């Protein structure tokens, strides 16, 4: 796949309501490391540096928006909620809506292993895209696109509705062809008024407590605890 600007890239610009002055920034944002490696003799570089910058830009813009909307939330609550919006799954979901995967410049091996559908790749590309907009058009342009893309997720996160199904994933992991583990969820604490309740849930695997987590609902706490349990539980 030759790295040239096409009508398909123009369609992406229309979807995000931003037209690049320097189209090279857009092409760079879509360039995977495997493509850059295969074309290194021509001086091709990947989007990895853009990804680094985009991660910081994303954190700030989403964090600022949440800071403005939730003046009564402390740092910990804001950080946990922001993490739901800037995580791989959310960014990949938005990338799929924009059909970013079809525009990626990939190496032959990555192409053959389904690189266009990989959640990590799609998420990294969105970060790179936001950084490319920042470098091409400035902070306000980047902010406008980020909020245009992510405002629905921000609203869902702030209302406690943005929940990924880590619980089901944990239960699936506990039941395999070779092993079967008992997973239990216990509410160990409930605090706060009815309109702003905090639940703390513990995950027990085979009777042993693995981790605890908090949430604004029992369901949210179970999901967060499941996410943490998946990270630390090694079968």
ZAMARGU-4260 file (C-alpha; in steps of 0.2 Angstrom, whole numbers, plus 5000, padded with zeros to 4 digits):
<rodrens>
0) 5000/5000/5000 | 5008/5016/4994 | 5008/5030/5007 | 4999/5044/4997 | 4984/5055/5002
5) 4968/5048/4994 | 4949/5052/4993 | 4947/5039/5008 | 4958/5050/5019 | 4947/5065/5014
10) 4932/5055/5020 | 4940/5053/5037 | 4944/5072/5037 | 4925/5075/5034 | 4920/5063/5048
15) 4931/5072/5061 | 4927/5089/5053 | 4945/5094/5051 | 4955/5096/5035 | 4974/5095/5037
20) 4984/5109/5030 | 4999/5097/5029 | 4992/5080/5023 | 5009/5072/5029 | 5003/5074/5047
25) 4988/5063/5043 | 4998/5050/5033 | 5011/5049/5047 | 4997/5046/5060 | 4991/5031/5050
30) 5008/5024/5048 | 5011/5008/5059 | 5029/5003/5065 | 5029/4988/5054 | 5026/4998/5038
35) 5040/5010/5043 | 5052/4996/5046 | 5048/4988/5029 | 5051/5005/5021 | 5065/5011/5031
40) 5076/5013/5016 | 5065/5026/5009 | 5066/5036/5026 | 5048/5031/5032 | 5044/5033/5050
45) 5030/5027/5061 | 5017/5036/5071 | 5025/5031/5088 | 5031/5048/5093 | 5014/5055/5088
50) 5006/5042/5099 | 5017/5048/5114 | 5011/5066/5111 | 4993/5061/5108 | 4992/5052/5125
55) 4997/5067/5134 | 4985/5078/5124 | 4971/5066/5127 | 4974/5065/5145 | 4973/5084/5147
60) 4958/5088/5136 | 4947/5074/5144 | 4954/5078/5161 | 4950/5097/5159 | 4932/5093/5153
65) 4929/5082/5168 | 4936/5095/5180 | 4924/5108/5173 | 4909/5096/5174 | 4912/5089/5191
70) 4918/5102/5203 | 4914/5092/5218 | 4924/5076/5213 | 4942/5073/5220 | 4957/5068/5211
75) 4955/5050/5213 | 4938/5049/5207 | 4942/5060/5192 | 4957/5050/5188 | 4947/5033/5188
80) 4933/5040/5177 | 4945/5048/5165 | 4954/5031/5163 | 4937/5024/5156 | 4937/5037/5142
85) 4956/5036/5137 | 4957/5017/5138 | 4961/5006/5123 | 4943/5000/5122 | 4935/5017/5121
90) 4948/5023/5108 | 4947/5008/5097 | 4928/5009/5097 | 4929/5027/5091 | 4942/5021/5078
95) 4930/5008/5072 | 4916/5021/5070 | 4928/5031/5059 | 4934/5016/5049 | 4952/5021/5054
100) 4958/5003/5052 | 4955/5002/5033 | 4967/5017/5031 | 4981/5011/5041 | 4998/5008/5033
105) 5004/4991/5039 | 5018/4979/5036 | 5014/4963/5026 | 5016/4953/5042 | 5005/4964/5052
110) 4992/4965/5038 | 4992/4946/5038 | 4988/4944/5056 | 4973/4955/5056 | 4982/4971/5061
115) 4968/4982/5055 | 4956/4975/5069 | 4968/4975/5083 | 4961/4985/5098 | 4979/4991/5103
120) 4983/4997/5086 | 4967/5006/5083 | 4968/5015/5100 | 4986/5020/5097 | 4981/5027/5080
125) 4968/5038/5088 | 4981/5045/5099 | 4992/5048/5085 | 4978/5056/5075 | 4974/5068/5089
130) 4993/5073/5090 | 4994/5076/5071 | 4979/5088/5072 | 4988/5097/5087 | 5004/5099/5077
135) 4995/5104/5061 | 4981/5116/5068 | 4985/5119/5086 | 4978/5115/5103 | 4960/5122/5100
140) 4958/5112/5084 | 4964/5096/5093 | 4952/5100/5107 | 4938/5102/5096 | 4940/5085/5087
145) 4944/5076/5103 | 4928/5082/5112 | 4918/5079/5096 | 4924/5061/5096 | 4924/5057/5114
150) 4910/5068/5122 | 4897/5054/5122 | 4910/5043/5131 | 4914/5057/5144 | 4895/5059/5148
155) 4893/5040/5150 | 4908/5039/5161 | 4903/5054/5172 | 4886/5046/5174 | 4893/5029/5178
160) 4886/5021/5162 | 4902/5018/5153 | 4906/5000/5159 | 4915/4987/5150 | 4911/4969/5153
165) 4927/4964/5163 | 4916/4953/5174 | 4911/4941/5160 | 4928/4940/5154 | 4934/4935/5172
170) 4921/4922/5173 | 4926/4915/5156 | 4944/4914/5161 | 4939/4905/5177 | 4930/4891/5167
175) 4941/4883/5154 | 4943/4865/5147 | 4957/4861/5159 | 4952/4870/5175 | 4937/4877/5184
180) 4938/4890/5197 | 4925/4897/5208 | 4923/4916/5207 | 4913/4926/5220 | 4909/4945/5222
185) 4906/4952/5239 | 4900/4969/5243 | 4912/4973/5258 | 4907/4992/5261 | 4893/5004/5256
190) 4896/5023/5260 | 4888/5039/5256 | 4870/5046/5253 | 4858/5038/5242 | 4861/5050/5228
195) 4880/5048/5229 | 4883/5030/5235 | 4900/5021/5235 | 4901/5003/5234 | 4917/4992/5238
200) 4917/4975/5231 | 4930/4961/5234 | 4933/4947/5221 | 4936/4930/5228 | 4944/4916/5218
205) 4942/4899/5225 | 4939/4907/5242 | 4954/4918/5242 | 4952/4937/5241 | 4961/4943/5226
210) 4957/4962/5225 | 4945/4975/5230 | 4938/4990/5220 | 4925/5004/5222 | 4911/5011/5211
215) 4896/5022/5211 | 4885/5006/5209 | 4887/4988/5214 | 4889/4984/5195 | 4902/4997/5192
220) 4912/4991/5207 | 4911/4973/5201 | 4917/4978/5184 | 4932/4988/5191 | 4937/4974/5203
225) 4936/4961/5188 | 4947/4972/5178 | 4960/4973/5192 | 4958/4954/5195 | 4961/4950/5177
230) 4977/4960/5178 | 4984/4952/5193 | 4977/4934/5192 | 4989/4922/5182 | 4982/4905/5179
</rodrens>
